[in-house]
Amino acid sequence: MSEQPRTRAGRFVDEPLPELCDWVAHPEVPSPAGGTVIACCGALAASLAELIARVARNRLERKGQTGSEIVEIEQLLSEAGALRVKLLEYGEGDVYAAAKIIQGDLAACVRKDVGSPAKIAGTTVKLLRLLDGLGPKVPKSVHSDLRVVTFLAHAAVFGICEIAEANIVLAGGADDLLQERIDRWRMEANDYRDRVLAQT
């Protein structure tokens, strides 16, 4: 049974979720795969962080708070939103970077790699950093959501680091600088995960 051809007008990451999942499920080039899936999971985690911040802000406003606590939550809300946008952008970029690697038009790994996997990893670590210290500042009713964000972001960092390491191997190995960055991202992700979980 032949499958119907699929068409798309804009970015992969702007597709409705069922259609994006369908694109991921097929091996066309270009098409989203591991890096894009990880970036989208990171973006969803950032969205959940925004929800947590809005719940906390609404609670403070109901209590008549107008000072530094509100300002801090508003800043967190803004930063989480910016990270969400960046992760979707990097997830889209990963589609075409991966296509170039597959087609032999781009090295899988370059020294001081600033390609899509590195951008996704660094941005997701920033999301974890943003969560540190948030537990005591938000209602306990959203602590489970905060833990979900933490676990999703932690998994995303480890997932994208697997891709970055595979790229090192594909390129022939021996990119010590990138390997140091990968090791640091993993260590930071573990540290932030543990800190946030201890606060909830």
C-alpha positions as CSV (number, residue, x, y, z in Angstrom):
1,M,0.0,0.0,0.0
2,S,1.6,3.3,-1.1
3,E,1.6,6.3,1.2
4,Q,0.1,9.6,0.2
5,P,2.7,12.3,-0.6
6,R,3.0,14.9,2.1
7,T,3.3,18.6,1.5
8,R,4.4,21.5,3.7
9,A,4.3,25.2,3.2
10,G,6.4,26.6,6.1
11,R,8.8,25.4,8.8
12,F,8.7,21.9,10.1
13,V,8.4,23.2,13.7
14,D,5.3,25.2,12.7
15,E,3.4,22.0,11.6
16,P,0.6,20.9,13.8
17,L,1.9,18.3,16.2
18,P,0.4,15.2,14.5
19,E,1.9,16.3,11.1
20,L,5.3,17.0,12.7
21,C,5.2,13.5,14.2
22,D,4.4,12.2,10.7
23,W,7.4,14.0,9.2
24,V,9.7,12.7,11.9
25,A,8.4,9.1,11.2
26,H,9.6,9.2,7.5
27,P,13.2,9.1,6.3
28,E,13.1,11.9,3.7
29,V,15.9,14.4,3.5
30,P,15.5,17.1,4.6
31,S,13.2,16.0,7.4
32,P,13.2,16.4,11.2
33,A,14.8,13.7,13.2
34,G,16.6,13.4,16.6
35,G,17.9,16.9,17.0
36,T,14.6,18.5,16.0
37,V,12.7,16.1,18.3
38,I,15.0,17.0,21.2
39,A,14.7,20.7,20.5
40,C,10.9,20.5,20.4
41,C,10.9,18.6,23.7
42,G,13.1,21.4,25.1
43,A,10.7,24.0,23.7
44,L,7.7,22.2,25.4
45,A,9.7,22.2,28.7
46,A,10.3,25.9,28.3
47,S,6.5,26.4,27.7
48,L,5.8,24.6,30.9
49,A,8.2,26.8,32.7
50,E,6.3,29.8,31.3
51,L,3.1,28.3,32.6
52,I,4.6,27.9,36.1
53,A,5.8,31.5,36.1
54,R,2.4,32.7,35.1
55,V,0.7,30.7,37.8
56,A,3.2,32.2,40.3
57,R,2.7,35.7,39.0
58,N,-1.1,35.4,39.1
59,R,-0.9,34.2,42.7
60,L,1.3,37.2,43.7
61,E,-1.0,39.6,42.0
62,R,-4.0,38.2,43.8
63,K,-2.1,38.8,47.0
64,G,-1.5,42.4,46.0
65,Q,2.3,42.0,45.5
66,T,3.9,44.6,43.3
67,G,7.6,44.5,44.2
68,S,10.7,42.6,43.4
69,E,9.0,39.2,43.5
70,I,6.8,40.1,40.6
71,V,9.7,41.6,38.7
72,E,11.7,38.5,39.2
73,I,8.9,36.2,37.9
74,E,8.3,38.5,34.9
75,Q,11.9,38.2,34.1
76,L,11.8,34.5,34.3
77,L,8.7,34.4,32.1
78,S,10.4,36.5,29.5
79,E,13.6,34.4,29.5
80,A,11.7,31.1,29.3
81,G,9.7,32.4,26.3
82,A,12.9,33.5,24.6
83,L,14.5,30.1,25.2
84,R,11.4,28.4,23.7
85,V,11.6,30.5,20.5
86,K,15.4,29.7,20.2
87,L,14.9,26.0,20.7
88,L,12.3,25.9,17.9
89,E,14.6,27.9,15.7
90,Y,17.5,25.6,16.4
91,G,15.3,22.6,15.9
92,E,14.3,23.8,12.5
93,G,18.0,24.6,11.7
94,D,18.9,21.1,12.6
95,V,16.8,19.7,9.8
96,Y,18.9,21.4,7.2
97,A,22.2,20.9,8.9
98,A,21.6,17.2,9.2
99,A,20.6,17.1,5.5
100,K,23.9,18.7,4.5
101,I,25.8,16.2,6.6
102,I,23.9,13.3,5.1
103,Q,24.5,14.6,1.6
104,G,28.2,15.2,2.3
105,D,28.0,19.0,2.0
106,L,28.9,19.7,5.6
107,A,31.4,18.1,8.1
108,A,29.6,16.3,10.8
109,C,31.7,17.9,13.4
110,V,34.0,21.0,13.4
111,R,36.3,22.3,16.0
112,K,34.5,24.7,18.4
113,D,31.2,23.4,17.0
114,V,28.5,26.0,17.1
115,G,26.1,23.9,15.0
116,S,22.6,22.9,15.9
117,P,23.4,20.2,18.5
118,A,25.6,22.6,20.4
119,K,23.1,25.4,20.2
120,I,20.3,23.1,21.4
121,A,22.5,21.7,24.3
122,G,23.6,25.1,25.5
123,T,20.1,26.6,25.3
124,T,18.6,23.7,27.2
125,V,21.2,24.0,29.9
126,K,20.2,27.7,30.2
127,L,16.6,26.5,30.8
128,L,17.7,24.3,33.6
129,R,19.8,27.1,35.1
130,L,16.7,29.3,35.0
131,L,14.8,26.8,37.1
132,D,17.3,26.8,39.9
133,G,15.9,28.5,42.9
134,L,12.3,28.6,41.5
135,G,10.9,25.9,43.8
136,P,10.4,28.1,46.9
137,K,9.0,31.0,44.8
138,V,6.1,29.1,43.1
139,P,3.0,27.5,44.6
140,K,3.4,23.9,45.7
141,S,0.5,23.1,43.3
142,V,3.0,23.5,40.4
143,H,6.0,21.7,41.9
144,S,5.1,18.6,40.0
145,D,5.2,20.6,36.8
146,L,8.5,22.1,37.8
147,R,9.9,18.6,38.2
148,V,8.5,17.6,34.8
149,V,10.3,20.6,33.2
150,T,13.5,19.6,35.0
151,F,13.3,15.9,33.9
152,L,12.5,16.9,30.3
153,A,15.2,19.4,30.0
154,H,17.8,17.1,31.6
155,A,16.8,14.3,29.2
156,A,17.1,16.8,26.3
157,V,20.6,17.8,27.3
158,F,21.7,14.1,27.5
159,G,20.0,13.3,24.2
160,I,21.5,16.1,22.2
161,C,24.9,15.3,23.7
162,E,24.6,11.8,22.3
163,I,24.1,13.3,18.9
164,A,27.0,15.7,19.3
165,E,29.3,12.7,20.3
166,A,28.0,10.7,17.3
167,N,29.0,13.6,15.1
168,I,32.5,13.6,16.6
169,V,32.8,9.9,15.7
170,L,31.3,10.4,12.2
171,A,33.9,13.2,11.6
172,G,36.7,10.9,12.5
173,G,36.9,11.8,16.2
174,A,39.4,13.8,18.3
175,D,37.5,17.1,18.8
176,D,38.7,17.6,22.3
177,L,37.2,21.1,22.7
178,L,33.7,19.9,21.7
179,Q,34.1,16.9,23.9
180,E,34.9,19.1,26.9
181,R,31.8,21.2,26.2
182,I,29.7,18.0,26.0
183,D,31.1,16.8,29.3
184,R,30.4,20.2,30.9
185,W,26.8,20.3,29.6
186,R,26.2,16.9,31.1
187,M,27.7,17.9,34.4
188,E,25.7,21.1,34.5
189,A,22.5,19.3,33.6
190,N,23.0,16.9,36.4
191,D,23.8,19.6,38.9
192,Y,20.8,21.8,38.0
193,R,18.5,18.7,38.0
194,D,19.6,17.8,41.5
195,R,19.3,21.3,42.8
196,V,15.8,21.9,41.4
197,L,14.5,18.5,42.6
198,A,15.9,19.2,46.1
199,Q,13.9,22.5,46.1
200,T,10.6,20.8,45.2
